Amino acid sequence: MTPAAATFELRSPTPSRPARRLLPTVVFAAAAVALWWAVSLGAIAGRPLIAGPFETLVALAAVAGPLALDLACTLARAATGLLLGTVLGLLLGLAAAAAARSTEAPEGALELLRSIPPVVWLPLFLLGLGYTDAARIATVTAAVSLIMAAAVTTAAKAPASLRVEQLRLARASPLQLLRWTQPWESLPALLVGLRIATAMAIIVATVAEMLAGAPHGIGSRIVDAQVAQDTPQLTAAIAALGLAGFALGRGLRWAELTARALASGERRS
Amino acid sequence: MAARRLGFERPSGVVLADITLTVGEGERVALIGENGAGKSTLLRLLLGLERPSRGIVHPAPRGCGYVPQAAGESLFPWFTVLKNVALPRLAANLPGAAEVAWSCLREVAPAIDPGRRAAALSGGERQAVALARALAAAGPAIVADEPFAALAVEAKRAALQGLDRALCGRALLMVTHDEAEAHALGARIVRLAHGALVEACA
């Protein structure tokens, strides 16, 4: 066998790189759909636990418009709460970090509040604000603000980096220090917080709709489908919410990795 | 910069014990010793970046150039090489920051493109840029912690010669594991062992 033939023989059975990368994903996706289908064949007390993949697709196609509207409403509530919670979290986190020089009490208080499940704030807001969107958004805001406050405190309390030391030795002003280091060095920690907060915002917005009801929203749709015992609709709503959360999570993860690579000086492939 | 009867302790134990060292104006001193002898800690104490457990430190005046041991991490990857080198003068609002940075870069790392982003540099290139940045500082001393450790033979020779020329009467305190580097720079060698100054020779 010539060396060229040997090379050809070695290479030919191996798929090209993109195909090699794609193959496990396709196999896993097929296995997951098969498992889903197998679970949908089972029943508890005479009723299927979830609808099968095909039934779910049919249900998705049948209510695509209203489902998209409900999903948009839920995401809008989550986004509003996320925005307000991020601003509030920034303020709380900065205040806690500033106070940490003399006392750990504010940080401890934030930690205590974070250990309370966020949805338990909903009844308080319902009492205060009524069965309105304000109460639902306030619950999301409360959940997000505590996560963002923790991220901001972590970023602000990080030990001085070698870059900060260089600038201090060079007699840089506090403004120069802030401008040349903080936005970049804090970004990874803030983006981790933002990613976790986004997932929490969607969860809390959905649960708030389920518990308190709402004219539109994926949480209300899920409860309505449950009351109507419409398993395909219920599964379709869960699948749509899962896909939306997955897409958002992946986007934020990409942003986080890019920021982290930029801050550490590594190049992303 | 000077240290008198200096001691430094960490929770894990004594790092430096009873160190007395003076680096005079324009003097070149090379600090050598085993790993963990406390060389880098002594440098940081002399720069005022750490507080001593006991003794007196007259730290290097602000504005001195400093090459830390992890020199690559001290660069600003989001800036260009030229801006990184110019930072000490930009921070101190000194005129001609870009011109000085350019000339320091030419001295110690002539092969590096000043317009490249620091993020795109290799480990050795980052170290050379950090050395150029220290030289661009306007202070009367340069403090460098193993400034040639990541450089290839040719780059190291160029950087050594460049440092020798660019010091221009400024003091140098340098940590090294290679006595040849100290000899090439005509530096007084000070040896540290187990946290104590055990030898000082011309």
Contacts between the chains, C-beta under 8 A, distances in Angstrom:
chain1	res1	chain2	res2	distance
A	161	B	73	7.3
A	162	B	68	5.2
A	162	B	70	6.3
A	162	B	73	5.0
A	162	B	74	3.8
A	163	B	73	7.7
A	163	B	74	5.9
A	163	B	75	7.6
A	163	B	76	5.9
A	165	B	49	5.9
A	165	B	66	7.6
A	165	B	68	7.3
A	165	B	74	7.4
A	166	B	66	6.7
A	166	B	68	7.9
A	166	B	74	5.3
A	166	B	87	7.0
A	166	B	88	7.6
A	166	B	133	7.7
A	167	B	87	7.2
A	167	B	91	5.7
A	169	B	47	6.6
A	169	B	49	7.9
A	169	B	62	6.4
A	169	B	63	7.4
A	169	B	64	6.4
A	169	B	66	5.4
A	169	B	88	7.8
A	169	B	137	7.9
A	170	B	62	7.7
A	170	B	63	6.5
A	170	B	87	6.5
A	170	B	88	4.1
A	170	B	89	8.0
A	170	B	91	3.9
A	170	B	92	5.8
A	170	B	137	6.5
A	171	B	62	5.0
A	171	B	63	5.8
A	171	B	91	6.2
A	171	B	92	5.1
A	172	B	91	3.7
A	172	B	92	7.8
A	173	B	91	7.7
A	176	B	90	8.0
A	176	B	91	5.6
A	180	B	76	6.5
A	180	B	79	7.9
A	180	B	87	7.6
A	181	B	76	7.7
A	184	B	76	7.9
A	184	B	78	5.5
A	262	B	77	6.8
A	262	B	78	6.2
A	262	B	119	7.0
A	263	B	77	7.3
A	263	B	78	7.8
A	264	B	77	7.1
A	265	B	72	7.3
A	265	B	73	7.9
A	265	B	75	6.9
A	265	B	77	3.2
A	265	B	118	6.6
A	265	B	119	4.4
A	266	B	119	7.3
A	267	B	119	6.5
A	267	B	120	6.8
